[in-house]
Amino acid sequence: MASILFGLAHLAGGWDYVLLSTIAGFGYGWAMRRSGRIEGAIATHFLVNSLHFGFFTYPALAGSMQ
C-alpha cells in the first residue's frame, strides 16, 4: 500500500511515472526492511535520484542547450 501511495504522489509526472515510482517504492521498502532503518530507504532513494539526474536529466538538459 505504501508503494502505491508513493507512486500516486508522483502523479504530476504522468501515469508512466506513477508506475515507475510504485516499482521504486517496493525497492525502497525492501531496502528499509533489509536494513531495519529508514536511512536504508533514504539512501536508496538518494542513489536512484542521483543516477537519474546524472544519466537522464542532465544529459537531456545539456543536449537542449546546444
VMD Tcl script that builds the backbone (N, CA, C; Angstrom):
set m [mol new atoms 198]
animate dup $m
set s [atomselect $m all]
$s set {name element resname resid chain x y z} {
  {N N MET 1 A 0.819 -1.188 0.000}
  {CA C MET 1 A 0.000 0.000 0.000}
  {C C MET 1 A 0.865 1.256 0.000}
  {N N ALA 2 A 1.940 1.247 0.772}
  {CA C ALA 2 A 2.818 2.416 0.823}
  {C C ALA 2 A 3.459 2.679 -0.542}
  {N N SER 3 A 3.795 1.615 -1.267}
  {CA C SER 3 A 4.397 1.786 -2.590}
  {C C SER 3 A 3.421 2.418 -3.570}
  {N N ILE 4 A 2.165 2.032 -3.488}
  {CA C ILE 4 A 1.135 2.607 -4.356}
  {C C ILE 4 A 0.942 4.084 -4.032}
  {N N LEU 5 A 0.899 4.410 -2.755}
  {CA C LEU 5 A 0.763 5.812 -2.358}
  {C C LEU 5 A 1.982 6.623 -2.800}
  {N N PHE 6 A 3.156 6.019 -2.701}
  {CA C PHE 6 A 4.370 6.695 -3.161}
  {C C PHE 6 A 4.266 6.965 -4.661}
  {N N GLY 7 A 3.786 5.986 -5.405}
  {CA C GLY 7 A 3.598 6.166 -6.839}
  {C C GLY 7 A 2.599 7.262 -7.149}
  {N N LEU 8 A 1.477 7.262 -6.453}
  {CA C LEU 8 A 0.455 8.278 -6.689}
  {C C LEU 8 A 0.927 9.680 -6.308}
  {N N ALA 9 A 1.866 9.754 -5.382}
  {CA C ALA 9 A 2.423 11.060 -5.012}
  {C C ALA 9 A 3.204 11.673 -6.171}
  {N N HIS 10 A 3.547 10.859 -7.177}
  {CA C HIS 10 A 4.293 11.328 -8.343}
  {C C HIS 10 A 3.398 11.458 -9.578}
  {N N LEU 11 A 2.105 11.610 -9.350}
  {CA C LEU 11 A 1.132 11.689 -10.445}
  {C C LEU 11 A 1.387 12.856 -11.392}
  {N N ALA 12 A 1.971 13.918 -10.906}
  {CA C ALA 12 A 2.239 15.082 -11.757}
  {C C ALA 12 A 3.118 14.719 -12.950}
  {N N GLY 13 A 3.896 13.654 -12.834}
  {CA C GLY 13 A 4.765 13.221 -13.923}
  {C C GLY 13 A 4.069 12.354 -14.951}
  {N N GLY 14 A 2.813 12.015 -14.713}
  {CA C GLY 14 A 2.072 11.162 -15.644}
  {C C GLY 14 A 1.982 9.729 -15.131}
  {N N TRP 15 A 1.157 8.943 -15.800}
  {CA C TRP 15 A 0.893 7.578 -15.338}
  {C C TRP 15 A 2.112 6.667 -15.474}
  {N N ASP 16 A 2.948 6.900 -16.488}
  {CA C ASP 16 A 4.170 6.101 -16.607}
  {C C ASP 16 A 5.069 6.331 -15.394}
  {N N TYR 17 A 5.137 7.574 -14.961}
  {CA C TYR 17 A 5.951 7.919 -13.798}
  {C C TYR 17 A 5.364 7.330 -12.517}
  {N N VAL 18 A 4.038 7.287 -12.444}
  {CA C VAL 18 A 3.381 6.659 -11.289}
  {C C VAL 18 A 3.788 5.184 -11.209}
  {N N LEU 19 A 3.756 4.509 -12.361}
  {CA C LEU 19 A 4.136 3.090 -12.384}
  {C C LEU 19 A 5.587 2.903 -11.958}
  {N N LEU 20 A 6.493 3.687 -12.527}
  {CA C LEU 20 A 7.906 3.571 -12.156}
  {C C LEU 20 A 8.136 3.904 -10.687}
  {N N SER 21 A 7.435 4.910 -10.187}
  {CA C SER 21 A 7.582 5.300 -8.780}
  {C C SER 21 A 7.032 4.225 -7.846}
  {N N THR 22 A 5.971 3.568 -8.258}
  {CA C THR 22 A 5.415 2.479 -7.450}
  {C C THR 22 A 6.406 1.326 -7.366}
  {N N ILE 23 A 7.008 0.989 -8.507}
  {CA C ILE 23 A 8.024 -0.068 -8.513}
  {C C ILE 23 A 9.214 0.339 -7.646}
  {N N ALA 24 A 9.646 1.600 -7.779}
  {CA C ALA 24 A 10.744 2.092 -6.949}
  {C C ALA 24 A 10.362 2.030 -5.467}
  {N N GLY 25 A 9.103 2.332 -5.164}
  {CA C GLY 25 A 8.627 2.271 -3.784}
  {C C GLY 25 A 8.785 0.890 -3.170}
  {N N PHE 26 A 8.564 -0.150 -3.984}
  {CA C PHE 26 A 8.799 -1.515 -3.490}
  {C C PHE 26 A 10.276 -1.705 -3.150}
  {N N GLY 27 A 11.161 -1.155 -3.999}
  {CA C GLY 27 A 12.598 -1.244 -3.728}
  {C C GLY 27 A 12.995 -0.496 -2.477}
  {N N TYR 28 A 12.408 0.675 -2.271}
  {CA C TYR 28 A 12.711 1.448 -1.063}
  {C C TYR 28 A 12.204 0.720 0.176}
  {N N GLY 29 A 11.039 0.106 0.054}
  {CA C GLY 29 A 10.505 -0.683 1.167}
  {C C GLY 29 A 11.401 -1.872 1.480}
  {N N TRP 30 A 11.900 -2.516 0.418}
  {CA C TRP 30 A 12.806 -3.643 0.604}
  {C C TRP 30 A 14.083 -3.184 1.296}
  {N N ALA 31 A 14.615 -2.030 0.878}
  {CA C ALA 31 A 15.841 -1.501 1.485}
  {C C ALA 31 A 15.624 -1.194 2.957}
  {N N MET 32 A 14.460 -0.653 3.286}
  {CA C MET 32 A 14.164 -0.353 4.685}
  {C C MET 32 A 14.027 -1.638 5.496}
  {N N ARG 33 A 13.339 -2.599 4.919}
  {CA C ARG 33 A 13.138 -3.869 5.640}
  {C C ARG 33 A 14.471 -4.592 5.843}
  {N N ARG 34 A 15.299 -4.561 4.814}
  {CA C ARG 34 A 16.590 -5.256 4.900}
  {C C ARG 34 A 17.521 -4.591 5.912}
  {N N SER 35 A 17.543 -3.253 5.917}
  {CA C SER 35 A 18.443 -2.545 6.840}
  {C C SER 35 A 17.830 -2.399 8.226}
  {N N GLY 36 A 16.501 -2.435 8.289}
  {CA C GLY 36 A 15.830 -2.246 9.573}
  {C C GLY 36 A 15.745 -0.790 9.994}
  {N N ARG 37 A 16.137 0.115 9.079}
  {CA C ARG 37 A 16.146 1.545 9.392}
  {C C ARG 37 A 15.650 2.337 8.194}
  {N N ILE 38 A 15.021 3.462 8.459}
  {CA C ILE 38 A 14.519 4.333 7.393}
  {C C ILE 38 A 15.666 4.884 6.549}
  {N N GLU 39 A 16.860 4.992 7.148}
  {CA C GLU 39 A 18.010 5.509 6.418}
  {C C GLU 39 A 18.368 4.643 5.210}
  {N N GLY 40 A 18.063 3.364 5.287}
  {CA C GLY 40 A 18.306 2.482 4.141}
  {C C GLY 40 A 17.466 2.892 2.946}
  {N N ALA 41 A 16.200 3.204 3.186}
  {CA C ALA 41 A 15.315 3.656 2.121}
  {C C ALA 41 A 15.726 5.041 1.621}
  {N N ILE 42 A 16.123 5.900 2.538}
  {CA C ILE 42 A 16.545 7.253 2.160}
  {C C ILE 42 A 17.795 7.188 1.279}
  {N N ALA 43 A 18.760 6.374 1.662}
  {CA C ALA 43 A 19.996 6.243 0.886}
  {C C ALA 43 A 19.706 5.664 -0.502}
  {N N THR 44 A 18.816 4.687 -0.576}
  {CA C THR 44 A 18.454 4.097 -1.861}
  {C C THR 44 A 17.753 5.118 -2.746}
  {N N HIS 45 A 16.840 5.879 -2.173}
  {CA C HIS 45 A 16.140 6.924 -2.921}
  {C C HIS 45 A 17.136 7.961 -3.437}
  {N N PHE 46 A 18.084 8.369 -2.600}
  {CA C PHE 46 A 19.105 9.326 -2.998}
  {C C PHE 46 A 19.938 8.779 -4.154}
  {N N LEU 47 A 20.320 7.511 -4.070}
  {CA C LEU 47 A 21.120 6.893 -5.113}
  {C C LEU 47 A 20.348 6.842 -6.434}
  {N N VAL 48 A 19.095 6.429 -6.390}
  {CA C VAL 48 A 18.276 6.366 -7.605}
  {C C VAL 48 A 18.109 7.757 -8.207}
  {N N ASN 49 A 17.805 8.744 -7.375}
  {CA C ASN 49 A 17.658 10.117 -7.878}
  {C C ASN 49 A 18.962 10.632 -8.483}
  {N N SER 50 A 20.084 10.334 -7.852}
  {CA C SER 50 A 21.379 10.774 -8.358}
  {C C SER 50 A 21.688 10.136 -9.711}
  {N N LEU 51 A 21.417 8.837 -9.831}
  {CA C LEU 51 A 21.637 8.150 -11.105}
  {C C LEU 51 A 20.727 8.708 -12.189}
  {N N HIS 52 A 19.475 8.950 -11.833}
  {CA C HIS 52 A 18.537 9.507 -12.805}
  {C C HIS 52 A 19.000 10.882 -13.269}
  {N N PHE 53 A 19.404 11.716 -12.347}
  {CA C PHE 53 A 19.874 13.053 -12.703}
  {C C PHE 53 A 21.118 12.978 -13.578}
  {N N GLY 54 A 22.071 12.144 -13.178}
  {CA C GLY 54 A 23.330 12.055 -13.894}
  {C C GLY 54 A 23.242 11.440 -15.274}
  {N N PHE 55 A 22.381 10.440 -15.442}
  {CA C PHE 55 A 22.339 9.709 -16.704}
  {C C PHE 55 A 21.174 10.084 -17.610}
  {N N PHE 56 A 20.141 10.706 -17.064}
  {CA C PHE 56 A 18.973 11.009 -17.891}
  {C C PHE 56 A 18.665 12.508 -17.944}
  {N N THR 57 A 18.484 13.131 -16.796}
  {CA C THR 57 A 18.073 14.525 -16.767}
  {C C THR 57 A 19.178 15.446 -17.243}
  {N N TYR 58 A 20.356 15.343 -16.665}
  {CA C TYR 58 A 21.436 16.268 -17.003}
  {C C TYR 58 A 21.853 16.152 -18.475}
  {N N PRO 59 A 22.066 14.946 -19.016}
  {CA C PRO 59 A 22.412 14.868 -20.439}
  {C C PRO 59 A 21.324 15.432 -21.352}
  {N N ALA 60 A 20.070 15.254 -20.989}
  {CA C ALA 60 A 18.972 15.805 -21.798}
  {C C ALA 60 A 19.000 17.329 -21.764}
  {N N LEU 61 A 19.265 17.896 -20.603}
  {CA C LEU 61 A 19.353 19.344 -20.488}
  {C C LEU 61 A 20.560 19.875 -21.253}
  {N N ALA 62 A 21.672 19.193 -21.181}
  {CA C ALA 62 A 22.872 19.627 -21.879}
  {C C ALA 62 A 22.645 19.596 -23.391}
  {N N GLY 63 A 21.923 18.586 -23.874}
  {CA C GLY 63 A 21.638 18.475 -25.293}
  {C C GLY 63 A 20.680 19.560 -25.788}
  {N N SER 64 A 19.786 20.023 -24.915}
  {CA C SER 64 A 18.813 21.036 -25.314}
  {C C SER 64 A 19.413 22.438 -25.323}
  {N N MET 65 A 20.602 22.592 -24.746}
  {CA C MET 65 A 21.226 23.915 -24.683}
  {C C MET 65 A 22.073 24.199 -25.920}
  {N N GLN 66 A 22.230 23.241 -26.795}
  {CA C GLN 66 A 23.052 23.440 -27.988}
  {C C GLN 66 A 22.287 24.092 -29.098}
}
mol reanalyze $m
mol bondsrecalc $m
mol representation Tube
mol addrep $m
